[in-house]
């Protein structure tokens, strides 16, 4: 404990839930500890989604500002703190990506292609997406979250497991059951898919 005060040692021994409760009461040491514990994780998520270190650092700052602002409404037991941080970081990255979209010069905009040429293809894609969404809705909430994190948000299994508060083995088990259920559901839908 050299170089640390007794208060810092006590804060460091608190759970994430206890730290959020303390942050909600305005405890700055608890705020510093939650940043110390989770900054690397949040930066990794933001950097992976944004591909830009400066924007990732900006997003991470916004995430922890949101933690400070919303810690008072945190309800222990609802979700793991890392799951909440993942969600806040993901939402902040989406905001930054939307802001990043360039505005085109009117002279650079090409003439629109014939919309009727792609209409049938778009209908096929929309039907396929509807069937896949319906199949995803048959999964349990943890199965659906695991599939979304690994296959749609492109997280590594270790990152997804951490975000869900699980071991990698538990996540792999959930993914196995989810894929089996999706395969079964989509196999039952095969005839409608072939008619498209």
C-alpha beads as a LAMMPS data file, in Angstrom:
LAMMPS data file: protein, C-alpha beads

196 atoms
195 bonds

1 atom types
1 bond types

-500.0 500.0 xlo xhi
-500.0 500.0 ylo yhi
-500.0 500.0 zlo zhi

Masses

1 110.0

Atoms # bond

1 1 1 0.000 0.000 0.000
2 1 1 3.010 2.284 -0.314
3 1 1 2.058 5.543 -2.010
4 1 1 -1.694 4.945 -1.570
5 1 1 -3.968 6.397 1.036
6 1 1 -6.299 4.184 3.030
7 1 1 -9.239 5.729 1.122
8 1 1 -7.704 4.797 -2.239
9 1 1 -7.137 1.240 -1.033
10 1 1 -10.775 0.965 0.098
11 1 1 -12.052 2.303 -3.232
12 1 1 -9.855 -0.162 -5.130
13 1 1 -11.377 -3.069 -3.191
14 1 1 -14.996 -2.135 -4.057
15 1 1 -17.041 -3.948 -6.700
16 1 1 -18.076 -2.112 -9.856
17 1 1 -21.639 -1.877 -8.521
18 1 1 -20.381 -0.309 -5.277
19 1 1 -18.254 2.133 -7.255
20 1 1 -21.231 3.247 -9.359
21 1 1 -23.287 3.802 -6.215
22 1 1 -20.422 5.900 -4.808
23 1 1 -20.104 7.853 -8.073
24 1 1 -23.841 8.546 -7.855
25 1 1 -23.130 10.177 -4.471
26 1 1 -20.407 12.332 -6.078
27 1 1 -17.362 10.309 -4.949
28 1 1 -14.516 11.393 -7.238
29 1 1 -12.163 8.640 -6.049
30 1 1 -14.759 6.059 -7.145
31 1 1 -14.974 7.795 -10.522
32 1 1 -11.207 7.636 -10.936
33 1 1 -11.210 3.938 -9.996
34 1 1 -13.935 2.993 -12.506
35 1 1 -11.925 4.776 -15.214
36 1 1 -8.722 3.020 -14.108
37 1 1 -10.437 -0.375 -14.259
38 1 1 -12.305 -0.025 -17.523
39 1 1 -10.614 2.618 -19.685
40 1 1 -8.618 0.023 -21.648
41 1 1 -11.773 -2.007 -22.360
42 1 1 -13.787 1.040 -23.466
43 1 1 -10.911 2.367 -25.615
44 1 1 -10.566 -1.041 -27.272
45 1 1 -14.277 -1.130 -28.155
46 1 1 -14.245 2.438 -29.488
47 1 1 -11.021 1.994 -31.462
48 1 1 -12.316 -1.228 -33.003
49 1 1 -15.595 0.375 -34.066
50 1 1 -14.158 3.712 -35.219
51 1 1 -10.711 2.743 -36.499
52 1 1 -9.399 6.130 -35.404
53 1 1 -7.469 6.562 -32.145
54 1 1 -8.358 10.250 -31.648
55 1 1 -12.086 9.591 -32.145
56 1 1 -11.857 6.510 -29.913
57 1 1 -10.341 8.630 -27.124
58 1 1 -13.075 11.253 -27.578
59 1 1 -15.739 8.544 -27.434
60 1 1 -14.173 6.986 -24.308
61 1 1 -14.202 10.386 -22.559
62 1 1 -17.881 10.735 -23.443
63 1 1 -18.591 7.233 -22.100
64 1 1 -17.082 8.033 -18.706
65 1 1 -18.810 11.443 -18.624
66 1 1 -22.059 9.510 -19.153
67 1 1 -21.085 7.113 -16.338
68 1 1 -20.556 10.081 -14.009
69 1 1 -23.855 11.658 -15.040
70 1 1 -25.970 8.485 -14.894
71 1 1 -24.358 6.518 -12.049
72 1 1 -27.060 7.696 -9.636
73 1 1 -29.707 5.809 -11.630
74 1 1 -27.666 2.590 -11.861
75 1 1 -29.626 -0.399 -10.564
76 1 1 -27.359 -3.121 -9.281
77 1 1 -28.239 -6.588 -10.523
78 1 1 -29.880 -5.434 -13.774
79 1 1 -26.742 -6.011 -15.875
80 1 1 -22.987 -6.166 -15.433
81 1 1 -21.201 -2.827 -15.475
82 1 1 -19.083 -4.005 -18.425
83 1 1 -22.261 -4.770 -20.396
84 1 1 -23.527 -1.258 -19.691
85 1 1 -20.171 0.261 -20.679
86 1 1 -20.208 -1.761 -23.911
87 1 1 -23.695 -0.472 -24.748
88 1 1 -22.838 3.170 -23.938
89 1 1 -19.582 2.925 -25.939
90 1 1 -21.334 1.321 -28.921
91 1 1 -24.021 4.005 -28.971
92 1 1 -21.428 6.784 -28.743
93 1 1 -19.464 5.254 -31.639
94 1 1 -22.637 5.093 -33.749
95 1 1 -23.161 8.826 -33.083
96 1 1 -19.592 9.586 -34.160
97 1 1 -19.913 7.455 -37.307
98 1 1 -23.105 9.297 -38.259
99 1 1 -21.359 12.616 -37.751
100 1 1 -18.461 11.398 -39.882
101 1 1 -20.567 10.877 -43.039
102 1 1 -19.260 13.282 -45.671
103 1 1 -21.522 15.735 -47.421
104 1 1 -21.131 15.441 -51.173
105 1 1 -20.594 18.262 -53.611
106 1 1 -23.670 18.479 -55.881
107 1 1 -21.439 18.335 -58.987
108 1 1 -20.016 14.991 -57.814
109 1 1 -23.385 13.260 -57.409
110 1 1 -24.039 10.830 -60.252
111 1 1 -27.389 10.353 -61.911
112 1 1 -29.535 7.770 -60.116
113 1 1 -29.673 4.350 -61.723
114 1 1 -32.915 2.897 -62.963
115 1 1 -34.764 1.943 -59.745
116 1 1 -36.844 -0.777 -61.424
117 1 1 -33.674 -2.736 -62.264
118 1 1 -32.917 -3.388 -58.581
119 1 1 -36.459 -3.445 -57.200
120 1 1 -36.836 -7.232 -57.416
121 1 1 -33.423 -7.800 -55.830
122 1 1 -34.269 -5.369 -53.009
123 1 1 -37.541 -7.218 -52.360
124 1 1 -35.657 -10.528 -52.163
125 1 1 -33.157 -9.038 -49.712
126 1 1 -35.956 -7.517 -47.614
127 1 1 -37.780 -10.871 -47.482
128 1 1 -34.589 -12.719 -46.527
129 1 1 -33.842 -10.139 -43.804
130 1 1 -37.398 -10.453 -42.462
131 1 1 -37.056 -14.251 -42.236
132 1 1 -33.668 -13.960 -40.498
133 1 1 -35.023 -11.381 -38.016
134 1 1 -37.975 -13.676 -37.264
135 1 1 -35.562 -16.575 -36.692
136 1 1 -33.432 -14.423 -34.353
137 1 1 -36.576 -13.560 -32.392
138 1 1 -37.028 -17.265 -31.564
139 1 1 -33.769 -17.255 -29.573
140 1 1 -33.504 -16.657 -25.846
141 1 1 -32.271 -13.151 -24.904
142 1 1 -28.748 -14.396 -24.074
143 1 1 -28.544 -16.399 -27.321
144 1 1 -29.685 -13.400 -29.349
145 1 1 -27.214 -11.076 -27.602
146 1 1 -24.351 -13.535 -28.180
147 1 1 -25.176 -13.866 -31.902
148 1 1 -25.468 -10.087 -32.301
149 1 1 -22.162 -9.383 -30.533
150 1 1 -20.152 -12.026 -32.387
151 1 1 -21.738 -11.974 -35.858
152 1 1 -23.239 -8.504 -36.239
153 1 1 -20.946 -6.356 -34.089
154 1 1 -17.913 -8.423 -35.128
155 1 1 -16.527 -8.854 -31.610
156 1 1 -14.101 -11.625 -30.798
157 1 1 -15.606 -14.295 -28.554
158 1 1 -13.440 -13.181 -25.622
159 1 1 -14.737 -9.585 -25.970
160 1 1 -18.340 -10.725 -26.332
161 1 1 -18.018 -13.006 -23.309
162 1 1 -16.574 -10.160 -21.251
163 1 1 -19.352 -7.812 -22.392
164 1 1 -21.960 -10.361 -21.330
165 1 1 -20.181 -11.164 -18.068
166 1 1 -19.534 -14.789 -19.070
167 1 1 -16.581 -17.113 -19.527
168 1 1 -15.555 -17.854 -23.113
169 1 1 -16.660 -21.481 -22.611
170 1 1 -20.135 -20.351 -21.496
171 1 1 -20.396 -18.007 -24.496
172 1 1 -19.356 -20.806 -26.880
173 1 1 -22.049 -23.043 -25.382
174 1 1 -24.686 -20.324 -25.848
175 1 1 -23.530 -19.735 -29.438
176 1 1 -23.687 -23.468 -30.202
177 1 1 -27.280 -23.681 -28.953
178 1 1 -28.205 -20.459 -30.787
179 1 1 -26.769 -21.677 -34.105
180 1 1 -28.574 -25.015 -33.748
181 1 1 -31.868 -23.228 -33.048
182 1 1 -31.349 -20.848 -36.003
183 1 1 -30.498 -23.762 -38.297
184 1 1 -33.647 -25.586 -37.210
185 1 1 -35.853 -22.501 -37.615
186 1 1 -34.397 -21.529 -40.994
187 1 1 -34.605 -25.130 -42.267
188 1 1 -38.350 -24.983 -41.584
189 1 1 -38.431 -21.764 -43.637
190 1 1 -36.462 -23.258 -46.554
191 1 1 -39.464 -23.657 -48.873
192 1 1 -40.485 -19.976 -48.566
193 1 1 -36.827 -18.995 -49.152
194 1 1 -36.663 -21.108 -52.315
195 1 1 -39.827 -19.490 -53.691
196 1 1 -38.232 -16.028 -53.504

Bonds

1 1 1 2
2 1 2 3
3 1 3 4
4 1 4 5
5 1 5 6
6 1 6 7
7 1 7 8
8 1 8 9
9 1 9 10
10 1 10 11
11 1 11 12
12 1 12 13
13 1 13 14
14 1 14 15
15 1 15 16
16 1 16 17
17 1 17 18
18 1 18 19
19 1 19 20
20 1 20 21
21 1 21 22
22 1 22 23
23 1 23 24
24 1 24 25
25 1 25 26
26 1 26 27
27 1 27 28
28 1 28 29
29 1 29 30
30 1 30 31
31 1 31 32
32 1 32 33
33 1 33 34
34 1 34 35
35 1 35 36
36 1 36 37
37 1 37 38
38 1 38 39
39 1 39 40
40 1 40 41
41 1 41 42
42 1 42 43
43 1 43 44
44 1 44 45
45 1 45 46
46 1 46 47
47 1 47 48
48 1 48 49
49 1 49 50
50 1 50 51
51 1 51 52
52 1 52 53
53 1 53 54
54 1 54 55
55 1 55 56
56 1 56 57
57 1 57 58
58 1 58 59
59 1 59 60
60 1 60 61
61 1 61 62
62 1 62 63
63 1 63 64
64 1 64 65
65 1 65 66
66 1 66 67
67 1 67 68
68 1 68 69
69 1 69 70
70 1 70 71
71 1 71 72
72 1 72 73
73 1 73 74
74 1 74 75
75 1 75 76
76 1 76 77
77 1 77 78
78 1 78 79
79 1 79 80
80 1 80 81
81 1 81 82
82 1 82 83
83 1 83 84
84 1 84 85
85 1 85 86
86 1 86 87
87 1 87 88
88 1 88 89
89 1 89 90
90 1 90 91
91 1 91 92
92 1 92 93
93 1 93 94
94 1 94 95
95 1 95 96
96 1 96 97
97 1 97 98
98 1 98 99
99 1 99 100
100 1 100 101
101 1 101 102
102 1 102 103
103 1 103 104
104 1 104 105
105 1 105 106
106 1 106 107
107 1 107 108
108 1 108 109
109 1 109 110
110 1 110 111
111 1 111 112
112 1 112 113
113 1 113 114
114 1 114 115
115 1 115 116
116 1 116 117
117 1 117 118
118 1 118 119
119 1 119 120
120 1 120 121
121 1 121 122
122 1 122 123
123 1 123 124
124 1 124 125
125 1 125 126
126 1 126 127
127 1 127 128
128 1 128 129
129 1 129 130
130 1 130 131
131 1 131 132
132 1 132 133
133 1 133 134
134 1 134 135
135 1 135 136
136 1 136 137
137 1 137 138
138 1 138 139
139 1 139 140
140 1 140 141
141 1 141 142
142 1 142 143
143 1 143 144
144 1 144 145
145 1 145 146
146 1 146 147
147 1 147 148
148 1 148 149
149 1 149 150
150 1 150 151
151 1 151 152
152 1 152 153
153 1 153 154
154 1 154 155
155 1 155 156
156 1 156 157
157 1 157 158
158 1 158 159
159 1 159 160
160 1 160 161
161 1 161 162
162 1 162 163
163 1 163 164
164 1 164 165
165 1 165 166
166 1 166 167
167 1 167 168
168 1 168 169
169 1 169 170
170 1 170 171
171 1 171 172
172 1 172 173
173 1 173 174
174 1 174 175
175 1 175 176
176 1 176 177
177 1 177 178
178 1 178 179
179 1 179 180
180 1 180 181
181 1 181 182
182 1 182 183
183 1 183 184
184 1 184 185
185 1 185 186
186 1 186 187
187 1 187 188
188 1 188 189
189 1 189 190
190 1 190 191
191 1 191 192
192 1 192 193
193 1 193 194
194 1 194 195
195 1 195 196
